[in-house]
Amino acid sequence: MAVTARNGRSTASPLAGSPMAISTTARPGSLGGWLSRIPLPKWALIAVAVAVGVLLLLFLICIIRCCCGKKKPRKKERVSLLAVSSSTTASLVQPEAEDLEHGVEQTGRGKLQYSLEYNFRAQELKVGVKQAAELKAMDSSGTSDPYVITYLTSDVKKRYETRVYRKTLNPVFNESFTFQVPQAEVPESTLVMRVCDFNRFAKHEVIGEVRLPLASVSLQHVIEQWSDLAVGSKVKEEQLGEICFSLRYVPSTGKLTVLILEAKKLKRMDSHGLSDPFVKVHLILNRKKWKKKRTSVKKNTLSPYFNEVLVFEVPFNHIQNVDVVISVWDHDKVTKNEPIGKLFLGCRATGNQLRHWSDMLSNPRRPLAQWHSLQPPDVVDKALGLKSHLKLPLPPR
């Protein structure tokens, strides 16, 4: 080693090739010395340092967001739904519109007093409509013109109405009505007493109604009570029954085969609680009646079995313009036959009827059977838009 003295300072210069040339570049215990001991290249150490820095930054951001998130609900007074079960969360966040309407309209409709008496020997139900009180005002003058419609769900065609009482919210009716109800049908029936507001030049409005399932009351003795009026239930489609039939079309011969198989749960049309059903099949071509056939009559049943084949000749160029109307009727010897329900199939149909028709057309020569629900006759006639026959004017005399 050569030592040179200059200006009072001594400097040691290591010899070339001496091992002390590397080890003396960093002080022992410093960061550089500590890093020099790690057996990794410099770029790897930098990558590790960057990764640790990113993790620390993310951790810091999470802490800040958590702290801010806890403060916001307190300032805005939000409801915490974390502890609420999933079944009630939806109702707390956003109640159904139907429930809101029901809650608003349920109150303040008034109440109705009535009586019930069942004669087991005569199988008659006597309903007494006594009076109403505190009815909701439906007119601009702050009053109503109330009357009561009474019927049983087992026979909605037979309805009774009380007199109309003008400009009052506390009418006294004191009227009674008698229904023929076989004892076996009592548990299946519901008594409906609907209070309406009379309007001479507009549609009558429903103030409220009482629905009383007869299975929920004891008819062993006379019942007389008050009940609050509920919102008039939306008119549901009356259960008219179901019918099962198959369709088959052969394009080469132009034959449309309708096999009427059976029906079930038909509406009671006779006084004894049964019906005498038969089925009519009409073909409508370009909205005009074209052809028709019918089955035989099945006596005293609500679940008739037909298994009857009705064959129609429909050329292939007409099949897209044909509507098949299937209607179930109640046969009467004395009075006119009454329709129980109808439905129609064709390219203008919708829902299951359209699907059944489309399946038939896409599977020629193959019979396809399906159950269908019957619909009110007037609804089907309106949907078909049948053209009425023009009546020629009589020549003047």
C-alpha positions as CSV (number, residue, x, y, z in Angstrom):
1,M,0.0,0.0,0.0
2,A,1.3,3.5,-0.9
3,V,0.6,6.3,1.4
4,T,0.8,9.9,0.2
5,A,0.8,12.9,2.6
6,R,-0.7,16.1,1.2
7,N,-2.0,19.1,3.1
8,G,-1.9,17.2,6.4
9,R,-4.3,14.5,5.1
10,S,-3.5,10.9,4.5
11,T,-5.3,8.9,1.9
12,A,-5.1,5.1,1.5
13,S,-5.2,4.0,-2.1
14,P,-5.9,0.3,-2.5
15,L,-3.8,-1.7,-4.8
16,A,-5.4,-2.9,-8.0
17,G,-6.7,-6.4,-7.6
18,S,-7.0,-6.1,-3.8
19,P,-10.2,-7.5,-2.3
20,M,-10.6,-4.4,-0.2
21,A,-11.6,-2.4,-3.3
22,I,-15.2,-3.5,-3.2
23,S,-15.9,-3.9,0.5
24,T,-15.0,-0.3,1.4
25,T,-17.6,1.4,-0.9
26,A,-20.4,1.3,1.7
27,R,-20.3,1.8,5.4
28,P,-21.1,-1.2,7.6
29,G,-24.7,-0.9,9.0
30,S,-25.9,1.5,6.3
31,L,-28.9,0.8,3.9
32,G,-26.5,0.2,1.1
33,G,-24.5,-2.3,3.2
34,W,-27.7,-4.1,4.2
35,L,-29.0,-4.3,0.6
36,S,-25.6,-5.6,-0.6
37,R,-26.0,-8.6,1.6
38,I,-29.3,-9.7,-0.1
39,P,-28.5,-12.2,-2.9
40,L,-30.9,-10.6,-5.4
41,P,-30.2,-8.4,-8.5
42,K,-30.8,-4.7,-8.2
43,W,-33.9,-4.7,-10.5
44,A,-35.6,-7.4,-8.3
45,L,-35.2,-5.3,-5.2
46,I,-36.7,-2.3,-7.0
47,A,-39.8,-4.4,-8.1
48,V,-40.3,-5.7,-4.6
49,A,-40.2,-2.1,-3.2
50,V,-42.7,-0.9,-5.8
51,A,-45.1,-3.8,-5.0
52,V,-44.9,-3.1,-1.3
53,G,-45.6,0.6,-1.9
54,V,-48.6,-0.2,-4.1
55,L,-50.0,-2.5,-1.4
56,L,-49.6,0.2,1.3
57,L,-51.3,2.7,-0.9
58,L,-54.3,0.4,-1.5
59,F,-54.5,-0.3,2.2
60,L,-54.6,3.4,2.9
61,I,-57.3,4.0,0.3
62,C,-59.5,1.3,1.9
63,I,-59.2,2.8,5.3
64,I,-60.2,6.2,4.0
65,R,-63.2,4.8,2.2
66,C,-64.4,2.8,5.1
67,C,-64.2,5.8,7.4
68,C,-66.1,8.0,4.9
69,G,-68.7,5.3,4.3
70,K,-69.5,5.1,8.0
71,K,-70.0,8.8,8.3
72,K,-72.4,9.3,5.3
73,P,-75.4,7.3,6.6
74,R,-75.3,9.3,9.8
75,K,-75.4,12.6,7.9
76,K,-78.2,11.6,5.5
77,E,-80.1,9.4,8.1
78,R,-80.2,6.4,5.8
79,V,-81.6,3.1,7.1
80,S,-79.1,0.3,7.4
81,L,-80.5,-2.9,5.8
82,L,-77.6,-5.1,6.7
83,A,-79.4,-6.7,9.7
84,V,-82.7,-7.0,7.9
85,S,-83.7,-10.4,6.5
86,S,-83.9,-10.7,2.7
87,S,-87.6,-11.4,2.9
88,T,-88.4,-8.0,4.2
89,T,-85.7,-6.0,2.6
90,A,-87.7,-5.4,-0.7
91,S,-90.7,-4.1,1.2
92,L,-88.7,-1.7,3.2
93,V,-86.8,-0.3,0.1
94,Q,-89.7,-0.1,-2.3
95,P,-93.2,-1.3,-1.5
96,E,-95.3,-2.6,-4.3
97,A,-97.5,0.0,-6.0
98,E,-100.5,-2.3,-5.5
99,D,-99.9,-2.3,-1.7
100,L,-99.7,1.5,-1.6
101,E,-103.0,1.8,-3.5
102,H,-104.6,-0.8,-1.3
103,G,-103.4,0.9,1.9
104,V,-104.7,4.3,0.8
105,E,-108.0,3.1,-0.5
106,Q,-108.7,0.6,2.3
107,T,-109.5,3.2,4.9
108,G,-112.6,5.3,5.2
109,R,-115.0,3.3,3.0
110,G,-117.6,2.7,5.7
111,K,-119.2,-0.4,7.1
112,L,-122.2,-2.7,6.4
113,Q,-124.6,-4.5,8.6
114,Y,-126.1,-7.8,7.4
115,S,-127.6,-11.1,8.5
116,L,-127.4,-14.7,7.4
117,E,-129.7,-17.6,7.9
118,Y,-129.5,-21.0,6.3
119,N,-132.5,-23.4,6.0
120,F,-131.0,-26.9,5.9
121,R,-134.4,-28.5,5.0
122,A,-135.1,-26.2,2.1
123,Q,-131.4,-25.7,1.4
124,E,-131.9,-21.9,1.1
125,L,-129.6,-19.1,2.3
126,K,-131.4,-16.0,3.4
127,V,-129.3,-12.8,3.3
128,G,-130.5,-9.7,5.0
129,V,-128.9,-6.4,4.0
130,K,-129.7,-4.2,7.0
131,Q,-127.9,-0.8,6.7
132,A,-124.6,0.9,6.0
133,A,-122.8,3.6,7.9
134,E,-120.1,6.2,7.3
135,L,-119.9,5.5,3.6
136,K,-117.3,7.2,1.5
137,A,-118.6,10.3,-0.3
138,M,-118.4,9.6,-4.1
139,D,-120.2,12.7,-5.4
140,S,-118.9,16.3,-5.6
141,S,-121.7,17.4,-3.1
142,G,-120.1,15.3,-0.4
143,T,-122.7,12.5,-0.4
144,S,-123.5,9.3,-2.3
145,D,-126.4,7.5,-3.9
146,P,-125.8,4.0,-2.5
147,Y,-127.3,0.6,-3.2
148,V,-126.1,-2.9,-2.6
149,I,-125.5,-5.8,-5.1
150,T,-125.6,-9.3,-3.5
151,Y,-124.5,-12.5,-5.1
152,L,-122.7,-15.8,-4.6
153,T,-119.5,-16.7,-6.4
154,S,-120.9,-20.1,-7.2
155,D,-123.6,-18.5,-9.4
156,V,-122.7,-14.9,-10.4
157,K,-125.5,-14.7,-12.9
158,K,-128.1,-14.6,-10.1
159,R,-127.8,-11.2,-8.5
160,Y,-130.0,-9.1,-6.3
161,E,-130.0,-5.4,-5.9
162,T,-131.5,-3.1,-3.2
163,R,-133.2,0.2,-3.8
164,V,-131.1,3.2,-4.4
165,Y,-131.0,5.7,-1.6
166,R,-130.3,9.3,-2.7
167,K,-127.8,11.7,-1.1
168,T,-126.9,9.8,2.1
169,L,-123.9,8.2,3.7
170,N,-125.9,6.2,6.2
171,P,-128.6,4.3,4.3
172,V,-131.1,1.9,5.9
173,F,-132.0,-0.9,3.5
174,N,-133.8,-3.6,5.5
175,E,-134.1,-5.9,2.5
176,S,-133.6,-9.7,2.3
177,F,-132.8,-12.1,-0.5
178,T,-132.9,-15.8,-0.8
179,F,-130.4,-18.1,-2.6
180,Q,-130.9,-21.7,-3.4
181,V,-127.6,-23.3,-2.3
182,P,-127.2,-27.1,-1.9
183,Q,-125.6,-27.9,1.4
184,A,-122.6,-29.6,-0.3
185,E,-121.9,-26.4,-2.2
186,V,-122.0,-24.1,0.8
187,P,-118.3,-24.4,1.8
188,E,-117.3,-23.6,-1.8
189,S,-119.3,-20.4,-2.0
190,T,-118.5,-16.9,-1.1
191,L,-121.1,-14.3,-0.4
192,V,-120.4,-10.9,-2.0
193,M,-122.2,-7.7,-0.8
194,R,-121.0,-4.8,-2.9
195,V,-122.0,-1.2,-2.1
196,C,-122.1,1.0,-5.2
197,D,-122.8,4.6,-5.9
198,F,-125.6,5.2,-8.5
199,N,-124.9,7.5,-11.4
200,R,-127.5,8.3,-14.0
201,F,-125.3,9.3,-16.8
202,A,-122.0,7.6,-16.0
203,K,-120.7,4.2,-14.9
204,H,-121.7,3.2,-11.3
205,E,-118.7,3.3,-8.9
206,V,-117.9,0.8,-6.3
207,I,-117.7,2.2,-2.8
208,G,-116.6,-1.0,-1.2
209,E,-117.6,-4.6,-0.6
210,V,-117.8,-7.4,1.9
211,R,-116.6,-10.9,0.8
212,L,-117.6,-13.6,3.2
213,P,-116.5,-17.2,2.5
214,L,-119.3,-19.3,3.8
215,A,-116.9,-22.0,4.9
216,S,-115.5,-19.5,7.5
217,V,-118.9,-19.0,9.3
218,S,-121.2,-21.3,11.3
219,L,-124.7,-21.4,9.7
220,Q,-126.2,-23.4,12.5
221,H,-127.7,-20.3,13.9
222,V,-128.7,-16.8,12.6
223,I,-125.8,-14.4,12.2
224,E,-126.1,-10.7,12.4
225,Q,-123.0,-8.5,12.3
226,W,-121.2,-5.4,11.0
227,S,-118.2,-5.6,8.7
228,D,-115.9,-2.9,7.3
229,L,-116.0,-2.4,3.6
230,A,-112.9,-3.4,1.7
231,V,-111.7,-2.1,-1.6
232,G,-113.8,-3.5,-4.4
233,S,-111.7,-6.4,-5.8
234,K,-110.6,-6.2,-9.4
235,V,-113.0,-8.2,-11.5
236,K,-111.3,-11.5,-12.3
237,E,-112.1,-13.6,-15.2
238,E,-114.9,-16.0,-14.1
239,Q,-113.8,-19.6,-14.0
240,L,-115.8,-21.1,-16.9
241,G,-113.9,-24.4,-17.2
242,E,-111.3,-26.0,-19.4
243,I,-111.5,-28.1,-22.6
244,C,-109.1,-30.5,-24.2
245,F,-109.0,-31.1,-27.9
246,S,-106.5,-32.0,-30.7
247,L,-105.9,-30.4,-34.1
248,R,-104.6,-32.1,-37.2
249,Y,-104.2,-30.6,-40.7
250,V,-103.2,-32.4,-43.8
251,P,-102.1,-29.9,-46.5
252,S,-102.3,-32.4,-49.4
253,T,-106.0,-33.2,-48.8
254,G,-107.0,-29.9,-47.2
255,K,-108.6,-31.7,-44.2
256,L,-108.7,-30.1,-40.8
257,T,-109.6,-32.6,-38.1
258,V,-110.8,-31.3,-34.7
259,L,-111.0,-34.1,-32.0
260,I,-113.0,-32.9,-29.0
261,L,-111.8,-35.0,-26.1
262,E,-113.2,-33.8,-22.8
263,A,-113.9,-30.8,-20.6
264,K,-113.7,-30.2,-16.9
265,K,-114.7,-27.7,-14.1
266,L,-117.4,-26.3,-16.3
267,K,-119.6,-23.5,-15.0
268,R,-122.9,-24.6,-13.4
269,M,-125.7,-23.5,-15.6
270,D,-128.7,-25.4,-14.2
271,S,-130.6,-24.8,-11.0
272,H,-129.5,-28.2,-9.7
273,G,-125.9,-27.2,-10.0
274,L,-125.0,-29.1,-13.1
275,S,-125.1,-28.6,-16.9
276,D,-125.9,-30.4,-20.1
277,P,-122.9,-29.4,-22.2
278,F,-122.1,-29.8,-25.9
279,V,-119.4,-28.3,-28.1
280,K,-119.8,-26.3,-31.3
281,V,-116.9,-25.7,-33.7
282,H,-117.2,-22.8,-36.1
283,L,-114.9,-21.9,-38.9
284,I,-114.6,-18.2,-39.6
285,L,-113.1,-17.2,-43.0
286,N,-112.2,-13.5,-43.5
287,R,-114.3,-12.6,-40.4
288,K,-117.4,-14.2,-41.7
289,K,-119.0,-17.4,-40.5
290,W,-118.2,-20.2,-42.9
291,K,-118.8,-23.8,-41.5
292,K,-119.9,-25.3,-38.3
293,K,-120.4,-28.7,-36.6
294,R,-121.3,-29.8,-33.1
295,T,-120.9,-32.7,-30.7
296,S,-123.6,-34.7,-28.9
297,V,-125.1,-33.5,-25.6
298,K,-123.8,-34.9,-22.3
299,K,-126.4,-34.8,-19.6
300,N,-126.0,-33.6,-16.0
301,T,-122.2,-33.2,-15.8
302,L,-119.5,-30.6,-15.4
303,S,-116.8,-32.9,-16.7
304,P,-118.1,-34.4,-19.9
305,Y,-116.1,-36.9,-22.0
306,F,-116.8,-36.5,-25.8
307,N,-114.1,-38.2,-27.9
308,E,-115.8,-37.0,-31.0
309,V,-114.1,-36.2,-34.4
310,L,-115.2,-33.2,-36.5
311,V,-113.6,-33.0,-39.9
312,F,-113.6,-29.8,-42.1
313,E,-112.3,-29.3,-45.6
314,V,-110.1,-26.3,-45.7
315,P,-108.0,-25.7,-48.8
316,F,-104.3,-24.9,-48.2
317,N,-104.7,-21.4,-49.6
318,H,-107.4,-20.6,-46.9
319,I,-105.7,-22.1,-43.8
320,Q,-103.9,-18.8,-43.0
321,N,-107.2,-16.8,-43.1
322,V,-109.3,-19.3,-41.0
323,D,-110.2,-18.8,-37.3
324,V,-111.5,-21.9,-35.5
325,V,-114.0,-21.0,-32.8
326,I,-114.6,-23.7,-30.1
327,S,-117.5,-23.0,-27.8
328,V,-119.1,-25.0,-25.0
329,W,-122.9,-24.7,-24.6
330,D,-125.5,-25.7,-22.1
331,H,-128.4,-27.5,-23.7
332,D,-131.9,-26.6,-22.6
333,K,-135.1,-28.2,-23.8
334,V,-137.4,-25.4,-22.8
335,T,-135.4,-22.3,-23.1
336,K,-132.6,-21.2,-25.5
337,N,-129.2,-22.9,-25.3
338,E,-126.8,-20.7,-23.3
339,P,-123.0,-20.4,-24.0
340,I,-120.7,-21.4,-21.2
341,G,-117.5,-20.2,-22.7
342,K,-115.5,-19.8,-25.9
343,L,-112.0,-19.6,-27.4
344,F,-110.6,-19.3,-30.8
345,L,-107.4,-20.4,-32.7
346,G,-105.8,-19.1,-35.8
347,C,-103.1,-16.7,-36.9
348,R,-105.0,-13.8,-35.1
349,A,-105.1,-15.7,-31.8
350,T,-102.7,-15.1,-28.9
351,G,-101.1,-17.1,-26.1
352,N,-101.7,-20.8,-25.9
353,Q,-104.2,-20.7,-28.7
354,L,-101.7,-19.2,-31.1
355,R,-99.0,-21.7,-30.0
356,H,-101.3,-24.6,-30.5
357,W,-102.2,-23.4,-34.0
358,S,-98.6,-22.8,-34.9
359,D,-97.6,-26.3,-33.7
360,M,-100.3,-27.8,-35.8
361,L,-99.1,-26.0,-39.0
362,S,-95.5,-26.9,-38.3
363,N,-96.3,-30.5,-37.8
364,P,-98.6,-31.5,-40.7
365,R,-100.5,-34.9,-40.4
366,R,-99.7,-35.1,-36.7
367,P,-102.6,-34.7,-34.2
368,L,-101.6,-32.3,-31.3
369,A,-103.8,-32.3,-28.2
370,Q,-103.8,-29.5,-25.5
371,W,-105.9,-28.1,-22.7
372,H,-107.4,-24.6,-23.0
373,S,-109.3,-22.3,-20.6
374,L,-112.6,-21.1,-21.7
375,Q,-113.2,-17.3,-22.0
376,P,-116.3,-15.2,-21.7
377,P,-118.2,-15.4,-25.0
378,D,-118.5,-11.6,-25.4
379,V,-114.7,-11.2,-25.0
380,V,-114.1,-13.8,-27.8
381,D,-116.7,-12.2,-30.1
382,K,-115.1,-8.8,-29.6
383,A,-111.6,-10.1,-30.4
384,L,-112.9,-11.8,-33.5
385,G,-114.6,-8.7,-34.7
386,L,-117.3,-10.7,-36.6
387,K,-119.0,-8.8,-39.4
388,S,-122.8,-8.7,-38.8
389,H,-125.1,-9.7,-41.5
390,L,-126.5,-6.8,-43.3
391,K,-130.3,-6.5,-43.2
392,L,-131.8,-5.4,-46.5
393,P,-134.5,-2.7,-46.1
394,L,-138.0,-3.9,-46.8
395,P,-139.6,-2.5,-49.9
396,P,-142.1,0.3,-49.3
397,R,-145.7,-0.8,-49.5
